[in-house]
Amino acid sequence: GKEVYLTLYNRAEIGGGNSRYQIVEQPQFLTGKDYRNRRGDVLLLINGMPVIHIELKAKGVDVLEATTQFERYAKDGVFTGIFSLIQVFFAITPEDVLYFANPGDYTNYNPAFFFRWGDKDNNVITDWRSICKSQNSILSIPEAHKLIGYYTVANKNSGTLMVIRPYQYQEINAIFNKVQKHKWGNHDPLG
């Protein structure tokens, strides 16, 4: 009988403020009586909500095996309840990285929307360390939070979620950085 207000994302607090970041290793997904329970590899949570799911595969294993695993988990009913909040999946091997938006129903998984991350020169990054460890890598804080908060979009027509491609991400960041550094008071027409 009382009102409760939740702040899911506050754009002013990406990478700080009251935002809380957590990593869950080996989360267990309860699927019900028809399927055996599943165990994921890594979940990234923002403010207690699972938003990025990462599946890791061994060296020499095709990265598409992790995408097949996501699809199988969806078919088994893993991504329901609180786990339906997962926005982006990352499939990672030591040699390759793919990411894609949560397509919802398992019948919507489409390899045409599995992307490889790229740098500012649009060079594909296949080394997992490059997307996880450096300060501005896509799975760092605040970049992962920006990916979820700014760069995933619900497509009303198809009823699916879309995530930005790496070259779009790099261009938006370049424009943002240019605008942020510009001295707006001097009437420079190149602003």
Contacts in CASP RR format, 6 or more apart in sequence:
PFRMAT RR
TARGET T0000
AUTHOR 0000-0000-0000
METHOD contacts of the structure
MODEL  1
GKEVYLTLYNRAEIGGGNSRYQIVEQPQFLTGKDYRNRRGDVLLLINGMP
VIHIELKAKGVDVLEATTQFERYAKDGVFTGIFSLIQVFFAITPEDVLYF
ANPGDYTNYNPAFFFRWGDKDNNVITDWRSICKSQNSILSIPEAHKLIGY
YTVANKNSGTLMVIRPYQYQEINAIFNKVQKHKWGNHDPLG
7 18 0 8 1.000
7 47 0 8 1.000
8 47 0 8 1.000
8 49 0 8 1.000
9 19 0 8 1.000
9 46 0 8 1.000
9 47 0 8 1.000
9 145 0 8 1.000
9 148 0 8 1.000
9 149 0 8 1.000
10 17 0 8 1.000
10 18 0 8 1.000
10 19 0 8 1.000
11 149 0 8 1.000
11 150 0 8 1.000
13 19 0 8 1.000
14 142 0 8 1.000
14 145 0 8 1.000
14 146 0 8 1.000
14 149 0 8 1.000
15 21 0 8 1.000
15 141 0 8 1.000
15 142 0 8 1.000
15 145 0 8 1.000
16 141 0 8 1.000
16 142 0 8 1.000
19 46 0 8 1.000
19 47 0 8 1.000
19 145 0 8 1.000
20 45 0 8 1.000
20 46 0 8 1.000
20 47 0 8 1.000
20 48 0 8 1.000
21 44 0 8 1.000
21 45 0 8 1.000
21 46 0 8 1.000
21 141 0 8 1.000
21 145 0 8 1.000
22 44 0 8 1.000
22 45 0 8 1.000
22 48 0 8 1.000
23 42 0 8 1.000
23 43 0 8 1.000
23 44 0 8 1.000
23 45 0 8 1.000
24 42 0 8 1.000
24 43 0 8 1.000
24 44 0 8 1.000
24 45 0 8 1.000
24 50 0 8 1.000
25 41 0 8 1.000
25 42 0 8 1.000
26 39 0 8 1.000
26 40 0 8 1.000
26 41 0 8 1.000
27 39 0 8 1.000
27 40 0 8 1.000
27 43 0 8 1.000
27 50 0 8 1.000
28 37 0 8 1.000
28 38 0 8 1.000
28 39 0 8 1.000
28 40 0 8 1.000
29 37 0 8 1.000
29 38 0 8 1.000
29 39 0 8 1.000
29 40 0 8 1.000
29 73 0 8 1.000
29 78 0 8 1.000
29 83 0 8 1.000
30 37 0 8 1.000
31 37 0 8 1.000
31 38 0 8 1.000
31 76 0 8 1.000
31 77 0 8 1.000
31 78 0 8 1.000
34 76 0 8 1.000
35 76 0 8 1.000
35 77 0 8 1.000
38 73 0 8 1.000
38 76 0 8 1.000
38 78 0 8 1.000
40 53 0 8 1.000
40 55 0 8 1.000
40 73 0 8 1.000
41 54 0 8 1.000
41 55 0 8 1.000
41 56 0 8 1.000
42 53 0 8 1.000
42 54 0 8 1.000
42 56 0 8 1.000
43 50 0 8 1.000
43 52 0 8 1.000
43 53 0 8 1.000
43 54 0 8 1.000
43 86 0 8 1.000
44 50 0 8 1.000
44 51 0 8 1.000
44 52 0 8 1.000
44 53 0 8 1.000
44 54 0 8 1.000
44 139 0 8 1.000
44 144 0 8 1.000
45 51 0 8 1.000
46 144 0 8 1.000
46 145 0 8 1.000
46 148 0 8 1.000
49 82 0 8 1.000
49 85 0 8 1.000
50 82 0 8 1.000
50 83 0 8 1.000
50 85 0 8 1.000
50 86 0 8 1.000
51 85 0 8 1.000
51 86 0 8 1.000
51 87 0 8 1.000
51 88 0 8 1.000
51 148 0 8 1.000
52 86 0 8 1.000
52 87 0 8 1.000
52 88 0 8 1.000
52 89 0 8 1.000
52 90 0 8 1.000
52 139 0 8 1.000
52 144 0 8 1.000
52 147 0 8 1.000
52 148 0 8 1.000
53 70 0 8 1.000
53 86 0 8 1.000
53 88 0 8 1.000
53 89 0 8 1.000
53 90 0 8 1.000
54 89 0 8 1.000
54 90 0 8 1.000
54 91 0 8 1.000
54 92 0 8 1.000
54 139 0 8 1.000
55 66 0 8 1.000
55 69 0 8 1.000
55 70 0 8 1.000
55 89 0 8 1.000
55 90 0 8 1.000
55 91 0 8 1.000
55 92 0 8 1.000
56 66 0 8 1.000
56 92 0 8 1.000
56 93 0 8 1.000
57 63 0 8 1.000
57 65 0 8 1.000
57 66 0 8 1.000
57 91 0 8 1.000
57 92 0 8 1.000
57 93 0 8 1.000
58 93 0 8 1.000
58 94 0 8 1.000
59 93 0 8 1.000
59 94 0 8 1.000
59 95 0 8 1.000
60 93 0 8 1.000
60 94 0 8 1.000
60 95 0 8 1.000
61 93 0 8 1.000
62 93 0 8 1.000
63 91 0 8 1.000
63 92 0 8 1.000
63 93 0 8 1.000
63 95 0 8 1.000
63 96 0 8 1.000
63 97 0 8 1.000
63 98 0 8 1.000
64 91 0 8 1.000
64 98 0 8 1.000
64 111 0 8 1.000
66 91 0 8 1.000
66 92 0 8 1.000
66 93 0 8 1.000
66 98 0 8 1.000
67 89 0 8 1.000
67 91 0 8 1.000
67 98 0 8 1.000
67 100 0 8 1.000
67 109 0 8 1.000
67 111 0 8 1.000
67 114 0 8 1.000
70 89 0 8 1.000
70 91 0 8 1.000
70 109 0 8 1.000
71 106 0 8 1.000
71 109 0 8 1.000
72 106 0 8 1.000
73 79 0 8 1.000
74 103 0 8 1.000
74 104 0 8 1.000
74 105 0 8 1.000
74 106 0 8 1.000
74 109 0 8 1.000
75 106 0 8 1.000
79 86 0 8 1.000
79 102 0 8 1.000
79 104 0 8 1.000
84 104 0 8 1.000
86 102 0 8 1.000
87 101 0 8 1.000
87 102 0 8 1.000
87 148 0 8 1.000
87 152 0 8 1.000
87 161 0 8 1.000
87 163 0 8 1.000
88 99 0 8 1.000
88 100 0 8 1.000
88 101 0 8 1.000
88 102 0 8 1.000
88 147 0 8 1.000
88 148 0 8 1.000
88 152 0 8 1.000
88 163 0 8 1.000
89 99 0 8 1.000
89 100 0 8 1.000
89 101 0 8 1.000
89 102 0 8 1.000
90 97 0 8 1.000
90 98 0 8 1.000
90 99 0 8 1.000
90 131 0 8 1.000
90 139 0 8 1.000
91 97 0 8 1.000
91 98 0 8 1.000
91 99 0 8 1.000
91 114 0 8 1.000
92 98 0 8 1.000
92 128 0 8 1.000
93 128 0 8 1.000
94 127 0 8 1.000
94 128 0 8 1.000
95 126 0 8 1.000
96 116 0 8 1.000
96 126 0 8 1.000
97 116 0 8 1.000
97 117 0 8 1.000
97 125 0 8 1.000
97 126 0 8 1.000
97 127 0 8 1.000
97 128 0 8 1.000
97 131 0 8 1.000
98 114 0 8 1.000
98 115 0 8 1.000
98 116 0 8 1.000
99 114 0 8 1.000
99 115 0 8 1.000
99 117 0 8 1.000
99 138 0 8 1.000
99 163 0 8 1.000
100 113 0 8 1.000
100 114 0 8 1.000
100 115 0 8 1.000
100 163 0 8 1.000
101 113 0 8 1.000
101 152 0 8 1.000
101 160 0 8 1.000
101 161 0 8 1.000
101 162 0 8 1.000
101 163 0 8 1.000
102 161 0 8 1.000
103 109 0 8 1.000
103 110 0 8 1.000
103 113 0 8 1.000
103 160 0 8 1.000
103 161 0 8 1.000
104 160 0 8 1.000
104 161 0 8 1.000
108 160 0 8 1.000
113 162 0 8 1.000
115 163 0 8 1.000
115 165 0 8 1.000
115 166 0 8 1.000
116 124 0 8 1.000
116 125 0 8 1.000
116 126 0 8 1.000
116 166 0 8 1.000
117 124 0 8 1.000
117 125 0 8 1.000
117 131 0 8 1.000
117 138 0 8 1.000
117 166 0 8 1.000
118 124 0 8 1.000
118 125 0 8 1.000
118 166 0 8 1.000
118 167 0 8 1.000
118 170 0 8 1.000
119 125 0 8 1.000
119 166 0 8 1.000
119 170 0 8 1.000
120 170 0 8 1.000
120 174 0 8 1.000
122 166 0 8 1.000
122 167 0 8 1.000
122 170 0 8 1.000
125 131 0 8 1.000
130 137 0 8 1.000
131 137 0 8 1.000
131 138 0 8 1.000
131 139 0 8 1.000
132 139 0 8 1.000
132 140 0 8 1.000
133 140 0 8 1.000
134 140 0 8 1.000
136 143 0 8 1.000
137 143 0 8 1.000
138 144 0 8 1.000
138 147 0 8 1.000
138 169 0 8 1.000
147 163 0 8 1.000
147 164 0 8 1.000
147 169 0 8 1.000
151 163 0 8 1.000
151 164 0 8 1.000
151 168 0 8 1.000
151 169 0 8 1.000
151 172 0 8 1.000
152 161 0 8 1.000
152 162 0 8 1.000
152 163 0 8 1.000
152 164 0 8 1.000
153 161 0 8 1.000
153 162 0 8 1.000
153 163 0 8 1.000
154 160 0 8 1.000
154 161 0 8 1.000
154 162 0 8 1.000
155 161 0 8 1.000
155 162 0 8 1.000
164 172 0 8 1.000
178 191 0 8 1.000
179 191 0 8 1.000
182 188 0 8 1.000
182 191 0 8 1.000
184 191 0 8 1.000
END
